[in-house]
Structures are given as structure tokens and as C-alpha cells.
Amino acid sequence: MLRANFIRKMMGGMGMGKVEAKMAGTISKIHVSPGDVIEVGQPVVTLESMKMEIPVESDIAGTVQEVRVQEGDFVNEGDVLVTLQ
């Protein structure tokens, strides 16, 4: 939890973060739920693209506020997948 607080301070107290899709693909698995506390580098979803499964990891630590996708959804690069607090 100390790491999450440190990162929030480094972000200027924004209080909200997001995990975005790094490429277009289909959501094959969701690894987190609202209320989960996650760390930097933790996979939040698995994206299927070009017949490969690619874990999408969080760049920041925090608490999952909202999961904006469902398994089977197609996403584009830059789409917000998960919001963090």
C-alpha cells in the first residue's frame, strides 16, 4: 500500500489512473475486479491479437475502480480497460 501512495504522490495527487490497451485485439480474460488492490506490473486483462495471448499489465499501483470491458469485447489501441484509484 505504501507503493500505491507513493505513486499517487508522484502523479501529483491525481487520485485516478487508467490501464489502456497497447494494441487492438479481443479481451480473452479479465484478471481483476472492482475493489482489488493491484501492483505495478500486475496483469489486469489478457488480450488476444494476431493469434497470440498478450497480458496487459498495469503501469501504476492502486485500487481497481472500474473494469470497462468484458471478455469477448474487441478493443482498439488506447482504449481504457480499467480505471484505478
Contact map, one row per residue, 1 for C-alpha under 8 A:
1111100000000000000000000000000000000000000000000000000000000000000000000000000000000
1111110000000000000000000000000000000000000000000000000000000000000000000000000000000
1111111000000000000000000000000000000000000000000000000000001000000000000000000000000
1111111100000000000000000000000000000010000000000000000000011100000000000000000000000
1111111110000000000000000000000000000000000000000000000000000000000000000000000000000
0111111111000000000000000000000000000000000000000000000000000000000000000000000000000
0011111111100000000000000000000000000000000000000000000000011000000000000000000000000
0001111111111110000000000000000000000000000000000000000000000000000000000000000000000
0000111111111000000000000000000000000000000000000000000000000000000000000000000000000
0000011111111000000000000000000000000000000000000000000000000000000000000000000000000
0000001111111100000000000000000000000000000000000000000000000000000000000000000000000
0000000111111100000000000000000000000000000000000000000000000000000000000000000000000
0000000111111110000000000000000000000000000000000000000000000000000000000000000000000
0000000100111111100000000000000000000000000000000000000000000000000000000000000000000
0000000100001111100000000000000000000000000000000000000000000000000000000000000000001
0000000000000111110000000000000000000000000000000000000000000000000000000000000000111
0000000000000111111000000000000000000000000000000000000000010000000000000000000000111
0000000000000001111100000000000000000000000000000000000000000000000000000000000111110
0000000000000000111110000000000000000000000000000000000011100000000000000000000111110
0000000000000000011111000000000000000000000000000000000000000000000000000000111111000
0000000000000000001111110000000000000000000000000000000100000000000000000011111110000
0000000000000000000111110000000000000000000000000000000100000000000000000000110000000
0000000000000000000011111000000000000000000000001000000000000000000000000001110000000
0000000000000000000011111100000000000000000000001000000000000000000000000111100000000
0000000000000000000000111110000000000000000000111100000000000000000000000111000000000
0000000000000000000000011111000000000000000000111000000000000000000000111110000000000
0000000000000000000000001111110000000000000011110000000000000000000011111110000000000
0000000000000000000000000111110000000000000011110000100000000000000000110000000000000
0000000000000000000000000011111000000000000011100000000000000000000000100000000000000
0000000000000000000000000011111100000000000111000000000000000000000001100000000000000
0000000000000000000000000000111110000000001111000000000000000000000000000000000000000
0000000000000000000000000000011111010000000110000000000000000001001000000000000000000
0000000000000000000000000000001111110000000000000000000000000001011000000000000000000
0000000000000000000000000000000111110000000000000000000000000011111000000000000000000
0000000000000000000000000000000011111000000000000000000000000011100000000000000000000
0000000000000000000000000000000111111100000000000000000000000011000000000000000000000
0000000000000000000000000000000000111110000000000000000000001111000000000000000000000
0000000000000000000000000000000000011111010000000000000001001111000000000000000000000
0001000000000000000000000000000000001111110000000000000001011100000000000000000000000
0000000000000000000000000000000000000111110000000000000011111000000000000000000000000
0000000000000000000000000000000000000011111000000000000011110000000000000000000000000
0000000000000000000000000000000000000111111100000000000011000000000000000000000000000
0000000000000000000000000000001000000000111111000000001111000000000000000000000000000
0000000000000000000000000000011100000000011111000000001111000000000000000000000001000
0000000000000000000000000011111100000000001111100000001110000000000000000000000000000
0000000000000000000000000011111000000000001111110000111100000000000000000000000000000
0000000000000000000000001111100000000000000011111000111100000000000000000000000000000
0000000000000000000000001111000000000000000001111111110000000000000000000000000000000
0000000000000000000000111100000000000000000000111111110000000000000000000000000000000
0000000000000000000000001000000000000000000000011111000000000000000000000000000000000
0000000000000000000000000000000000000000000000011111100000000000000000000000000000000
0000000000000000000000000000000000000000000000011111110000000000000000000000000000000
0000000000000000000000000001000000000000000001111011111000000000000000000000000000000
0000000000000000000000000000000000000000000001111001111100000000000000000000000000000
0000000000000000000000000000000000000000001111100000111110000000000000000000000000000
0000000000000000000011000000000000000000001111100000011111000000000000000000000000000
0000000000000000001000000000000000000001111110000000001111100000000000000000000000000
0000000000000000001000000000000000000111111100000000000111111000000000000000000000000
0000000000000000001000000000000000000001100000000000000011111000000000000000000000000
0001001000000000100000000000000000000011100000000000000001111100000000000000000000000
0011001000000000000000000000000000001111000000000000000001111110000000000000000000010
0001000000000000000000000000000000001110000000000000000000011111000000000000000000011
0000000000000000000000000000000001111100000000000000000000001111100000000000000000011
0000000000000000000000000000000111111100000000000000000000000111111000000000000001111
0000000000000000000000000000000001100000000000000000000000000011111000000000000001111
0000000000000000000000000000000011000000000000000000000000000001111100000000000001110
0000000000000000000000000000000111000000000000000000000000000001111111000000000011100
0000000000000000000000000000000000000000000000000000000000000000011111000000000111100
0000000000000000000000000010000000000000000000000000000000000000001111101000000011000
0000000000000000000000000010010000000000000000000000000000000000001111111000000000000
0000000000000000000000000111110000000000000000000000000000000000000011111000000000000
0000000000000000000000000111000000000000000000000000000000000000000001111100000000000
0000000000000000000000000110000000000000000000000000000000000000000011111110000000000
0000000000000000000000011110000000000000000000000000000000000000000000011111000000000
0000000000000000000010011110000000000000000000000000000000000000000000001111101000000
0000000000000000000010111000000000000000000000000000000000000000000000000111111000000
0000000000000000000111110000000000000000000000000000000000000000000000000011111000000
0000000000000000000111100000000000000000000000000000000000000000000000000001111100000
0000000000000000000110000000000000000000000000000000000000000000000000000011111110000
0000000000000000011110000000000000000000000000000000000000000000000100000000011111100
0000000000000000011110000000000000000000000000000000000000000000001110000000001111100
0000000000000000011100000000000000000000000100000000000000000001111110000000000111110
0000000000000001111000000000000000000000000000000000000000000001111100000000000111111
0000000000000001111000000000000000000000000000000000000000001111110000000000000001111
0000000000000011100000000000000000000000000000000000000000000111100000000000000000111
